[in-house]
């Protein structure tokens, strides 16, 4: 449950400290101050280097267009022949243009790492940023897919990719990827309405809400991160008996955010190994959707898509790492050898005939269409498959982000943003005087603080029982909003403990987190004083 009329997913201070929010229980919706634009957990940093390279490429593309045809704001379509040489000459002639050096470094790195034809690669970039063609192939541009696959291999697979090829579908962010996956699994008869699926909780709340829609009506099994490191200190880790729920063959699909949202921890090796044992044994067709958007914040991160490539659909978004939520840049990854295609190939003939009718306008052999390409067709209701695909300028930005990451500058940038979130976490905990478990797989993009667990750690079980018996779980959030104009989300909305709060560590100034921590501790102390008075009165 969240405070009404506040779609915030972050800690939110007002524009001035003197602004006052009244109680959500007594104020009308119209009396709330307007929420700030930065309210969905997106970071308050951006990667400037690859953006400058993007804009520089745009100037080169315009020069190429005018080279072909110039007439009063009218240009032609860039030509491929000889464009590699013309690009190198253009770079030498424009050393003063911001982004040229970064653009040249990205292009040269790609040509060094990949056996690309220079003209074909630079023409793809130039034509794509111009946006003068439909995406071809629709799923993802050819060179772009190679480069993003390399980025995923480096950052999601810890530079140890499976031997099988990972095919990618560029999407309008991770949210579109989620929608496409659920939709196509249903349309292809891999999932059916009312099927049993599992969620590793706490989890990003759309994964909770989508299965409840009438379209799906899934029966949801919660796999809860309920382990404690010590009394009052949650580990946010999964007990063996919880993961064992996935061994039930009736569980067709499991969804997880890795690192988790909001606890912000990468999956442990122990849990990954247990899931691998389940797939190797009692539930070989278990499908896994892993949303790895925060993976770059954990050193040595390795996705389940690398550990279980045949069973896993990878969802990745560039939004958090590069501060580009408005760009809508995401991918779905599926290895070419996968159980979904195997299941479709094993369907009885009547089901194959139904699917052949659905996809028959695309090819004379619709049965040969892989699931990754069915995702693309389904994203445009099949009939508009020929105009499917992510905007080509967006794919160009995705390519430059990926190449930037492979340079020394990109690795230094990654280290800096990791330091930012961990510094803010330290300040929050300093102010709140709360204890969390030590964990080398902590991303730190969010934190979920269990207030009742903290109450038990500090004053014992009797004190922890006091607020639970006398107040609603959202009471501390209301107090925080009333007293300080800071709005946090309740962790129960993510299938976490009801008396927990979720804080984004990505979108406020550093010292704001120290202040929020102080505010939380003050409210905590208020409860302690009320408890002491109730004991004295009793």
N, C-alpha and C positions, 0 to 999 in steps of 0.2 A: 504494500500500500504506500502511496506517495501523497505528499501534500497536494490538495486539489488545485487544479488550474496552473500547475507548475511542471512542465515537461522537462525538468532538469535531470541530468545524469551526473552532474558534477557538484563540487562545492561552489556556491555562488555568493560572493559578497556584493553589496550594492555599489553603485558608482561612488558614493560618499559614505563614510562611516556613520554619518548622522542620519542617514535614511532609516526609516523604521518600518518594518513589516508587522502588521497586526496579525492576530491569530487567524489561521485558516478556518477556525470554527466560528468566527464571528464576522469576518469580513466577506464582502461579496467579491466575485471574480473580477469585477471591473475596477476594484480599488487597489489591486496589486500593481506595483510598479512594473513597467515593461521589462521582460526578461532580457538579459544580454544576448548577443548573437552566439557567444561561445558557451553553449549549454548542453552539448551532446557528447561530452568527453573528448572532443577533438583538441589537439595540442595547441599551445600558444607559441609554437616555433614553426618555422618553415625551412626547407632546404633551398638556399638561394643559388648555389652553383649550378645545379642542373636546370633550374628555371632560366637563368641567364643564357645557358647553352641553347635552350628551347627558343628563346626570343631571337638569338643570333641566327639560328637555323632558319627562322622565319624570314629574316632579311635576305639570306642566301636564296631561299625559295622564290622570293619576289624578283630578285635579279634574274634567276633562271626563267621565270615566267616572262619577264619583259624581254629577255633575249630572244624568245620564240616569237613574240608578238607584242607590239606596243602601240596603243592608240587610245589616248584620253581615258585613263583609269581601266584600260582593258588589257589583259595579258593572255598569254597562251599557257598550255600545259607543259610542265618541265619535260625535257628530253633526256633519255637515259644515256645515249651514246656519248662518251667522253665526259660525263658529268663528274667522275672522280677526279680527273685532272683539273677541271674547272673549279671544283671545290677547293683543292689544294692551293690553286692560284688565288682564289677569293680570300682564303684565310690569310695568305701572305700580304694581301693588299689592305686588310682591315685589322691590323693588330690592336688598334685603339678601341674597337667595338667591344663593349662588355659581353662576356660569354664566349667570345671566339676561341680563347685559349682552352676553356673547358670543353667546348664542342669539339675542337680538334682532338683533344686528348681522348674523349669518349669514342670518337670515330676510329682513331688509330688503334685504340685498345681492342675494339670489336674486330677490326681487320687483322689484328695480330692473333687474337684468341680463336677466331673462327675462320674457316676457309671460305670466306665470302668473296664473290666477285665484286670488286670495288665499285664499278658503275652500278650494278644491280642494287647493292646495299644503299649507297648514297642516294640513288634515285628513289628507292622506297621511302627513305626518310624525307626527302624533299617533296615528293608527291603527297606523302601522308600529311605532313604539316600544312600543305596547301589545302588539303581537304577537297580536292577536285574529283575524286573518284569514290565509288562505293568500296567497302572493304572486300578485297579478294586475296586469299580465301576469306569467306565470311567469318570463320571461327577466329582467325587472327592472322595478321600479315606474316609472311614466311620468315623473314629475317627477325622480325619482332619476337616471334615465338621462340626462335633459337636463343635470343639474348635473354628473354625473361626466364626461359628454362634454365639458363646458366645462373641467373640470379637466385632462382628457387633452389637450385642445387647447392649454391654457396651458403645461403642464409637459412633455408628451411631444412636442408638435408646435411648440414655440417660438412659440406664438400665431399660427402660420401653417398652419391645417388645410387639407387638401384640400377641394375644393368638394363632394365627395360626402359623404353622411351616414355617420357611423360608428355602427353598431349595437353595443350592449354586452350582454353576459351576465354578471351578477354571480355570482361563484363563491366557493367556500370556500378562498380564498387562491390564490396562483399555482400551487401544487402541484396543486390540483384542476383548474385551467385546463389544465395540461400533460396530465393524464390524459384529460380530456374531448376535447381536440383529437386526440390520437393515436387514441383509441377511435373517434371519429366519422369521421375520415378513412378508417379501415379499414372501418367498417360501411357507409359510403356508396360504397365501391369507388374512392375517390380514390387511396388507397394499398393495396398488396397485400403479403402476406407475402413477404419476400425482396427487396422493392424497394430501390433504391439511394437513400440519403439522405446529406446532408453535415452535418457539425458544425464550426462555427468554434471551434477549440480554442486554448488551454485553455478549458474550459467546465464549468459546474455539473454535478456527476457524475450526477444522475438522467438528464440528456440522453444520457449515455454508457450508462447501465444499461438504460433503457427499451427502446431498439432491440434489445438482446440477448435480451429475453424471448421465449419460445416463440411468444407471440401475434403478434409482429411479425417477428422474425428478419431485420431489415433489414441490407443490406450498407452499411456505414458508410464514407464518405470523409472523412478528416480534412483540414481546411483549417487549417494551422498558422501561428500568429503567431510567425514565426521570424526577423524582422529585428532587427539590432543597431544601436544608435546609434553605438557605437564598440566597440573591443575590450573585452569583459567587461561591457558594459552593454546589456542587452536593451531593445528598444523595445516588445516585445509587440505588434508590428504585422504585418500580413499582406502578404507579397510579391505582386506582380501575378500571378505564375505559380500561386500557391496559390489565389487567388480565381478564376482562370481554370478551375479544376476544375468550377466551377458551370455552365460553358457546355455541359457534356455533357448532352444531353436525357434521358439515362438517370437523371440526378440529379433525383428528383421533389420533394424537399423539402430545405431547409436550415434548421437551428436555430442560433440564436445568443443569447447573453445580452449585452445592450447597455445600459450599460457592462458590460464583461466580468467574469466571476467565475472565477478570482481576480485577474487583472491589474488589473481595475477601470478600464478605459479605454473611453471611448465610441468608436464606430466612426469612422474618419477620413472626411473628405469624399471623398478619393481612392477609397477602397474602396466607399463608397456609390455613387459615380458609376460605378465599374466594374460593380457588380451591376446598376445600372440599364441599362447598355449590354448586359449579358448577357440581361436580360429583354426588352429591346427587339429583340434579335437572335436568337441561337441557342437560347435556352431560355425561350420566352415563358410557358410554364405552370409555371415554377418557383415552388413554394410556399415562403413564408418564414414561420417562426415566430420572432418577436422577443420576448424576455423582457426587459422594460425596467424592472425593479424599481428599479434604481439610477439611473435617468435624472435624478431630481430633484437628485442630488449634482453634476451637471455644468452649469455655466451655459450657456444657449443650446442645451441638448440638443434634438436632433431625431431622432425615431425613423424607422426604415425604413418603418414603417406610414404615415408622412407622405410619404416619398419614392416609395414603390411601393405605393400604397393598394390597387390591384387584386389584388396578389399576396400580401399580408401579413396574417397573423393576429397581433394584438397581445396580449401577456400583460402585465398589470400587477398588482402587489400593493402595498397600502398598508403592509405590515408593517415595512419597514425605515425608511421616512421618519418614520412616526408612532410607532414602537415598539409595534406592536400585532400581533405574530406570533400571539398567542393569540386574537385576534379572527377570524382567517381571512377577510380581506377582499381579494378580487381581482376582476379583470374580464378577459374575453376581448373584444377589439374586432375587428370585421370590417366594412369598408366595403360599402355596399349593392351597389355595382358591383364584382364580384370574379370571379376566374377559377374559383373552386370552383363557384359556381352555374352559370357558363357550361359547365364540364365536365360537371356533372350533367345539364344541359339537352341536351347533345350525346350522351349515352349512347345506345347502341342500345336498341331497344324491350324486349328481354328483361331488360336491367339496370334499365330504368325500371320494368318490371312488378314486379321483385323488391323495389325500394325502395317502390313503391306499396303493396305488401302489408305492408311493415314499418311504414309510417307511415299506413296507411289508416284506422286507428281515430281519427286526430286531425282529419281533414277529408275532405270528399268529393273534394277535389282535392289529393291528397298530392304530386303533382309540383310544386305551387306553393310548397311549404314551403322556405324559404331555409335555407342551411346553418347560419346562426347559430341558427335555431330547431330544427334537427335536433340541434345540440349539446345544447340544453336537454332535448329528448325523450330522447335517448340517455343523458343523465345520470341518468335515472330509468327506464331500460329501456323507454322509450316508453309502456308500459302505465300508468305512474304519472306521466305528464307533467302531469296536473292538480294534482299536489301537488309539482311541481318548484319550484326557485327558492331563492335564498339567504334565510335567516332575515331577516324584516323588521326587527327591531331592529338586525341587522348592516348592512342596507342604510341604515338611518338614520344609523348611525355613519359609514358611508362618505360619505354626503351632507354631514355636518357637518365631517368632515375636509376634503372638497373645498372647501366654502364658506370654511372657515378659511383655507385656502391662498390664496384670492382676496382676503383682507383684508390690510391692512398688517401686522397681527400675525403672520399666517401666513408672509409673506415674510421678516419678521425672524427667525422661528423657523427657516426654511430656511437663512438665512445662518449662524445659530449652529451648526446641526448640521454644515454644511459645514466650518466653522472647527474644530469638534471633531475630525473625522476627520483633517484635514490637520495639525493640531497633534500628534496622536498619531503620524502618519506621520513627521513631523519628529523626534520624540523617539526613535522606533524606529531611524531611520537614524543619528541622532546616537550612540546607544549601539552600534549594529552597525558604524558607520563604513563603510557601504556606499553605493554610488552608484547612483542610478536615473536614467532618462532624463527630461528636462524635457518635460512634455506638458500643454497647456492643456485637454485633454479627460480629465484624470484625475479619477475620482470619489473615490478614496481610501478607499472603504469597506473594501476588502481591499488587500493587497499580496502579490505573489508574488516571492520573492527567489531568484534562481538562484545557488546556492552555487558551482558549478563556474565559472560566468562570473566571479563575484567573485574566485575563486582565480586565474584567468588574468589578471584586471585588476591584481591586486596583485603576484603573484609569477611570472606567466608560465605558458606552456602546460605545462611540466614539472611544476609544482606542481599544476595542475588535473588532470593525469593521475594523480597519486599517490592521492588518495582513491578515484577511480573504479576503479583497478586493485586496490585493497587492501580496500575496504569495500563493503557494500551501501548503496544510496541512503538507506535509513532509518536508517543508523548515526548521523547527527547528531541525528535525532529521539530515538533511544534515549538518546544521551549527554545531551541536553537534559533529558529526563524523569528520568534517573537522578541527575543532578547538581543540578537546580534544581526538579524537580517541575513544570516547564512542559511542556505538551503542544501541539505544533503538528501540522498535517497536511502530508503529503507532496504536493507539487504533481503528482506522477505520477498520482495518483488523479483528477485533472481533465484528463488527457491533456496535461499540461505536462511540462517536463523532469523526469526522475526525481530529479535532485539539486537540486530546488527545494523551498521551503517556503511555505506559505500562512498568512498572519496576518490575522485580522479586526481591524480598527482601530476597531470599534464597541462592544466590550463589556467593556472593562477600564478602570480608572482611568488617567489620563494617564501618571503616572510608572511604571506597570507596563510600558509600552511601552519606556521608557528602560532598565528592568531587563532586559527580554527581549532588547533589542538588545545590551546588555553580555554576556548569556549566550551569544548567538549568536557574538559576536566572540571570546569566550573559547574556545569550541569550535573556531572557525576557527583561532585561534592554536595550539591543541593539534595540529591537523593539520599546521600549518606546522612546529612543533617536531619532530613525528614524521618529517616529510619531510626536514628538515635532518639528523636523526640517521641516517636511512636513506642519505642521500647520503654522510655522513661514514664510515659503516660500509662502504659499497660502494666 
